[in-house]
């Protein structure tokens, strides 16, 4: 998952933890002269999650409902990404909140877990 803030000069990416060292090496090689990237950090204590459904496209309020369900459980969202197809919304939460987030979304859509 890749996300770029429109008003900020940053790019956030999510990769598998097994690829972390390789990604750091790639970032360092891109920035060998220190002129492209000012700084980079990583956080391995996160979980990427996605909500996927064909009916989501063109249905106002789905993202709001998802994030409200997470907010009611006091789960902070670290990163959000949605493709232009509107078939899915992906987001990142702390690992410790992943199960509770999945449960909240399943409850919201009235799905068993």
TORKOL-4160 file (C-alpha; in steps of 0.2 Angstrom, whole numbers, padded with zeros to 4 digits, m for minus):
113
<pt num="1" X="0000" Y="0000" Z="0000"/>
<pt num="2" X="0007" Y="0017" Z="m0005"/>
<pt num="3" X="m0001" Y="0034" Z="0001"/>
<pt num="4" X="0005" Y="0052" Z="m0003"/>
<pt num="5" X="m0002" Y="0067" Z="0007"/>
<pt num="6" X="m0008" Y="0080" Z="m0005"/>
<pt num="7" X="m0002" Y="0095" Z="0006"/>
<pt num="8" X="0014" Y="0086" Z="0013"/>
<pt num="9" X="0030" Y="0081" Z="0005"/>
<pt num="10" X="0029" Y="0063" Z="0011"/>
<pt num="11" X="0026" Y="0046" Z="0005"/>
<pt num="12" X="0020" Y="0032" Z="0016"/>
<pt num="13" X="0022" Y="0013" Z="0011"/>
<pt num="14" X="0017" Y="m0003" Z="0018"/>
<pt num="15" X="0028" Y="m0018" Z="0015"/>
<pt num="16" X="0030" Y="m0036" Z="0023"/>
<pt num="17" X="0042" Y="m0036" Z="0037"/>
<pt num="18" X="0052" Y="m0049" Z="0029"/>
<pt num="19" X="0056" Y="m0035" Z="0015"/>
<pt num="20" X="0061" Y="m0022" Z="0027"/>
<pt num="21" X="0080" Y="m0023" Z="0026"/>
<pt num="22" X="0079" Y="m0024" Z="0007"/>
<pt num="23" X="0067" Y="m0008" Z="0006"/>
<pt num="24" X="0079" Y="0002" Z="0018"/>
<pt num="25" X="0093" Y="m0003" Z="0006"/>
<pt num="26" X="0083" Y="0003" Z="m0009"/>
<pt num="27" X="0079" Y="0019" Z="m0001"/>
<pt num="28" X="0097" Y="0022" Z="0004"/>
<pt num="29" X="0103" Y="0019" Z="m0014"/>
<pt num="30" X="0090" Y="0031" Z="m0021"/>
<pt num="31" X="0096" Y="0044" Z="m0009"/>
<pt num="32" X="0114" Y="0041" Z="m0010"/>
<pt num="33" X="0118" Y="0060" Z="m0011"/>
<pt num="34" X="0106" Y="0065" Z="0002"/>
<pt num="35" X="0096" Y="0076" Z="m0010"/>
<pt num="36" X="0080" Y="0067" Z="m0013"/>
<pt num="37" X="0075" Y="0060" Z="0004"/>
<pt num="38" X="0077" Y="0071" Z="0019"/>
<pt num="39" X="0072" Y="0057" Z="0032"/>
<pt num="40" X="0064" Y="0041" Z="0033"/>
<pt num="41" X="0057" Y="0031" Z="0047"/>
<pt num="42" X="0049" Y="0014" Z="0049"/>
<pt num="43" X="0037" Y="0006" Z="0061"/>
<pt num="44" X="0035" Y="m0013" Z="0062"/>
<pt num="45" X="0021" Y="m0013" Z="0075"/>
<pt num="46" X="0007" Y="m0011" Z="0063"/>
<pt num="47" X="m0006" Y="m0021" Z="0053"/>
<pt num="48" X="m0013" Y="m0016" Z="0036"/>
<pt num="49" X="m0031" Y="m0020" Z="0034"/>
<pt num="50" X="m0044" Y="m0019" Z="0019"/>
<pt num="51" X="m0062" Y="m0018" Z="0018"/>
<pt num="52" X="m0067" Y="m0025" Z="0000"/>
<pt num="53" X="m0085" Y="m0025" Z="m0008"/>
<pt num="54" X="m0092" Y="m0022" Z="m0025"/>
<pt num="55" X="m0107" Y="m0012" Z="m0017"/>
<pt num="56" X="m0095" Y="0000" Z="m0009"/>
<pt num="57" X="m0092" Y="0009" Z="m0026"/>
<pt num="58" X="m0103" Y="0024" Z="m0027"/>
<pt num="59" X="m0111" Y="0022" Z="m0010"/>
<pt num="60" X="m0109" Y="0037" Z="0000"/>
<pt num="61" X="m0104" Y="0036" Z="0019"/>
<pt num="62" X="m0096" Y="0018" Z="0019"/>
<pt num="63" X="m0079" Y="0025" Z="0024"/>
<pt num="64" X="m0087" Y="0036" Z="0037"/>
<pt num="65" X="m0096" Y="0021" Z="0044"/>
<pt num="66" X="m0080" Y="0011" Z="0044"/>
<pt num="67" X="m0069" Y="0024" Z="0053"/>
<pt num="68" X="m0084" Y="0028" Z="0065"/>
<pt num="69" X="m0084" Y="0010" Z="0070"/>
<pt num="70" X="m0065" Y="0010" Z="0073"/>
<pt num="71" X="m0067" Y="0027" Z="0083"/>
<pt num="72" X="m0080" Y="0019" Z="0094"/>
<pt num="73" X="m0067" Y="0006" Z="0099"/>
<pt num="74" X="m0054" Y="0020" Z="0102"/>
<pt num="75" X="m0043" Y="0013" Z="0087"/>
<pt num="76" X="m0032" Y="0026" Z="0079"/>
<pt num="77" X="m0029" Y="0025" Z="0060"/>
<pt num="78" X="m0011" Y="0028" Z="0055"/>
<pt num="79" X="m0014" Y="0028" Z="0036"/>
<pt num="80" X="m0028" Y="0027" Z="0024"/>
<pt num="81" X="m0028" Y="0023" Z="0005"/>
<pt num="82" X="m0043" Y="0020" Z="m0007"/>
<pt num="83" X="m0041" Y="0016" Z="m0025"/>
<pt num="84" X="m0051" Y="0025" Z="m0039"/>
<pt num="85" X="m0062" Y="0010" Z="m0041"/>
<pt num="86" X="m0070" Y="0013" Z="m0024"/>
<pt num="87" X="m0071" Y="m0006" Z="m0022"/>
<pt num="88" X="m0059" Y="m0006" Z="m0007"/>
<pt num="89" X="m0053" Y="0005" Z="0008"/>
<pt num="90" X="m0036" Y="0000" Z="0015"/>
<pt num="91" X="m0030" Y="0007" Z="0032"/>
<pt num="92" X="m0016" Y="0004" Z="0044"/>
<pt num="93" X="m0018" Y="0002" Z="0063"/>
<pt num="94" X="m0007" Y="m0004" Z="0077"/>
<pt num="95" X="m0004" Y="m0023" Z="0078"/>
<pt num="96" X="m0012" Y="m0023" Z="0096"/>
<pt num="97" X="m0028" Y="m0016" Z="0088"/>
<pt num="98" X="m0030" Y="m0027" Z="0073"/>
<pt num="99" X="m0042" Y="m0040" Z="0080"/>
<pt num="100" X="m0053" Y="m0027" Z="0088"/>
<pt num="101" X="m0053" Y="m0018" Z="0072"/>
<pt num="102" X="m0058" Y="m0033" Z="0062"/>
<pt num="103" X="m0072" Y="m0037" Z="0075"/>
<pt num="104" X="m0078" Y="m0019" Z="0074"/>
<pt num="105" X="m0080" Y="m0020" Z="0055"/>
<pt num="106" X="m0088" Y="m0037" Z="0055"/>
<pt num="107" X="m0100" Y="m0031" Z="0068"/>
<pt num="108" X="m0104" Y="m0015" Z="0058"/>
<pt num="109" X="m0107" Y="m0026" Z="0042"/>
<pt num="110" X="m0117" Y="m0039" Z="0053"/>
<pt num="111" X="m0104" Y="m0053" Z="0048"/>
<pt num="112" X="m0099" Y="m0066" Z="0060"/>
<pt num="113" X="m0081" Y="m0068" Z="0065"/>
